[in-house]
Amino acid sequence: MPEAPAATALTFAAGADGAFPLSAGASLTVCRPGPPSVADPVAAVRDALANPIEFPSLSRSVIPDDRVTLALSPDLTDPAAVVGGVWGELAKAGVDPQRLALIRGAGPGYGGAADGRFGGDPRGGLPRVAAEAASFTRHDPEEKEACGYLASTAAGDRVYLARPVLEADVVVSCGALRFDPLLGVAGANSVFVPGLSDEDAVLKARGQGHAELGPEDDRPLRQLADEVGWLLGTQFTVQTIPAADGGTAVALAGGTEAVLRRGRELLDELWRVRAPVRSEVVLVAVAPGSPDRWAATARALDAARRLVERGGKIVVLTDLAGSPPPGLAELSRAEEPADVLRPLRQFRPPDLLAATAWANAADRARIYLLSGLEDNLAEDLFTVPLSEPGEAARVVAAASSVAAVGGAQYAWCEAA
C-alpha cells in the first residue's frame, strides 16, 4: 500500500470554500479523495459516443423515422451533456427531433432530481429547435396511466414500464454507474427497474440491502433489471461514472453488456476502497448537489461503517438540509438506533435502505455531522452536530488512526 500523504483535500459543500484540508499525517490508514471531474463533460460524452464499446456508432444504429426515447436515471451526472451528445449522433442519422422523447426515472421516494447539475430539464443540452420539438417527462409510478404492459419474466412476473419507453423504436438507457447495496452495481438496465416501472415494482424493489454480498455477486434486482432490458430489446447505453465532487469522472457508450462490464472494472479502480485495518475515526465527504441528499448521506455512512472500529467515530461532511423522509423520521423517534430496524422492515418506507444504513452506522460508531440540519434534528438522528469545519478537524486530529474517503456515497469500502 502506498504511503498516505501528510495532507490532502476532500471536496464537500458544507464550508465557504467547499474543501476540507485533512492533515492527519502518519495516522492515515486510507486516504481516497475520489476521482476528479473531467474538465469538459460535453467533450467526454462526445468522445465516448465516437468510440462505442463493442457496438456500431449510434448514428449507424437508427433511421430517420425511428421514435427514440432516452431513459434517464435520476442520478445521471451532467444529464444535459449526455442528452446533447446523444442528440448529436441522432441528428447525423436524420432523426426528427419531434420523434425524440426524454424520460427521467423516479428516485426511491418517487422523487427525481429537481435542480442543480443532476436535475432541471435535460433538454437544456439540445439545440434550441430540437429542445422545442422533443418531449420531456418525469416518470411517476403512482400515476395509473403512466405505464403499460411489456411482457412477463421467466419467473412469471408481469412487467410494466413507462409508456414513452414502450412506444419507442429505439431506447437508449442513460445512467450513472455506481456501487449499490441492492443492485451490486447500478447502471445500464437498472434505469428501467424500478425507476421507470409501476408502483408495485417499486414497492417490491425496496429492501435493506445484502450485507453479506459484494458488488460482484449476483443480486435478484440486478438480474431482473437485465432481464427487463433483454425483453425490451434495448442494446445501446450511455453511462457516466460519478466524480468525488458530483460531476462526471468517466463517460462510456456502446453495447449494454460491454459498457456494464467495462464500468465494473473502472468502478473497482476508482471507487473500491480496501483498508488494511479498521480505523478509530473515519471521515467521509458527500459529493455536493446529490438529487437525494438523505440517501447520499446514508450511503456515505454505510461506507464509513465498513471501515470504522466498533465504538469508533464517523465524521460526515455533507450539504444535507431539510426534513427527513419517513424512515429516517422514524429513526429520529427511536430510543436506540437498532430499535428501528424491525419496524422499518414492516412498513417499508421509500427510504428503507437509507434509514437502515443510518441506523446500522449509528449502532456501530458515534457520528459527528457537519451539515445544514438543525441541531435538534441532528441529535435526534443519533449524531453530534458540528457547526464549522474546525470542529471536524479536531476530531480527526485527536485520532490514533484515520480513514478518509471523498464522494463516499459512491464508494464500496471494505476492511481486512
LINRADA-V386977 format. One record per backbone hydrogen bond with DSSP energy under -1.0 kcal/mol. NH is the residue of the N-H (numbers start at 1). CO is the residue of the C=O. E is the energy in kcal/mol with one decimal. If there is no record, write none. Layout:
nh = (NH;NH)
co = (CO;CO)
e = (E;E)
This chain:
nh = (8;10;12;20;22;25;27;28;29;30;32;38;44;45;46;47;48;49;50;53;60;61;66;68;69;70;71;72;73;76;82;83;84;85;86;87;88;89;90;91;92;93;94;95;96;99;100;101;102;103;104;105;106;110;124;125;126;131;132;133;134;135;137;139;143;146;148;150;153;156;159;161;162;163;165;166;167;169;170;172;173;174;175;177;178;180;184;185;186;190;191;192;197;199;202;203;204;205;210;213;217;223;224;225;226;227;228;229;230;231;232;233;234;237;238;239;240;241;243;244;246;249;250;252;254;255;256;259;260;261;262;263;264;265;266;267;268;269;270;271;273;275;279;281;282;283;284;285;286;296;297;298;299;300;301;302;303;304;305;306;307;308;309;311;312;313;314;315;316;317;318;329;330;331;332;333;334;339;340;341;344;345;346;347;348;352;355;356;357;358;359;360;361;362;363;364;365;366;368;369;370;372;378;379;380;381;382;383;384;386;391;393;394;395;396;397;398;399;402;403;404;405;406;408;410;412;414;416)
co = (22;20;18;10;8;6;24;25;402;402;404;248;40;41;42;43;44;45;46;253;57;58;63;99;170;101;172;103;174;73;78;79;80;81;82;83;84;85;86;87;88;89;91;90;64;96;97;68;135;70;137;72;195;107;121;122;123;127;128;129;130;100;102;104;140;143;161;159;157;153;151;148;196;146;162;162;163;67;67;69;236;71;238;240;186;184;180;183;178;187;188;189;194;141;198;199;200;201;181;210;214;219;220;221;222;223;224;225;226;227;228;229;229;254;173;252;175;250;247;35;243;241;241;239;237;53;235;255;256;257;258;259;260;261;262;263;264;265;266;267;412;414;307;401;313;403;315;405;317;292;293;294;295;296;297;298;299;300;301;302;304;304;279;364;309;280;366;282;368;284;370;325;326;327;328;330;331;336;337;338;340;341;342;343;344;349;351;352;353;354;355;356;357;358;359;360;361;312;314;384;316;320;374;375;376;377;379;378;367;369;388;389;390;391;392;393;394;396;27;281;30;283;32;285;407;271;273;275)
e = (-2.0;-2.0;-2.0;-2.7;-2.3;-1.5;-1.8;-1.7;-3.3;-1.2;-3.0;-3.0;-2.1;-2.4;-2.3;-2.5;-2.1;-2.4;-1.9;-2.5;-1.2;-1.6;-2.0;-2.5;-2.5;-2.7;-2.2;-3.1;-2.3;-1.6;-1.8;-3.0;-2.5;-2.1;-2.5;-2.5;-1.7;-1.2;-2.2;-3.2;-1.2;-1.0;-1.3;-2.1;-1.1;-2.5;-1.6;-2.7;-2.4;-2.4;-2.6;-3.3;-2.6;-2.3;-1.9;-1.8;-2.0;-2.9;-2.1;-1.3;-2.7;-2.0;-2.1;-2.6;-1.7;-1.6;-2.6;-3.2;-2.7;-2.0;-3.0;-2.2;-2.0;-2.3;-1.1;-1.7;-2.6;-2.4;-2.2;-2.5;-1.3;-3.1;-1.5;-3.0;-1.6;-1.8;-2.3;-1.8;-3.3;-1.8;-1.7;-1.8;-2.0;-1.1;-1.9;-2.5;-2.4;-1.5;-1.1;-1.7;-1.4;-2.4;-2.2;-2.5;-2.2;-2.0;-2.6;-2.2;-1.8;-2.6;-2.3;-1.3;-1.4;-2.4;-2.7;-2.8;-2.3;-2.7;-2.3;-3.1;-1.8;-3.1;-1.3;-3.1;-1.8;-2.6;-2.1;-2.9;-2.2;-2.3;-2.6;-2.8;-2.2;-1.5;-2.1;-2.7;-2.1;-1.6;-3.1;-2.9;-2.9;-2.8;-2.5;-2.0;-2.4;-3.1;-3.0;-2.3;-3.0;-2.5;-2.5;-2.2;-2.4;-2.0;-2.1;-2.2;-2.1;-2.2;-2.6;-1.3;-1.6;-1.6;-2.8;-3.4;-2.3;-2.9;-3.0;-2.8;-3.1;-2.5;-2.4;-2.3;-2.1;-1.8;-1.9;-1.0;-1.6;-1.1;-1.4;-1.1;-2.3;-1.7;-1.5;-2.4;-2.0;-1.8;-3.0;-2.2;-2.4;-2.5;-2.4;-2.5;-2.1;-2.5;-1.8;-1.1;-2.4;-2.8;-3.6;-2.4;-2.9;-2.8;-2.5;-2.4;-2.1;-1.5;-1.8;-1.5;-3.1;-2.8;-1.5;-2.5;-1.8;-1.6;-2.0;-2.7;-1.5;-1.5;-2.9;-2.1;-2.3;-2.5;-2.9;-2.6;-2.3;-2.4;-2.1;-2.1)
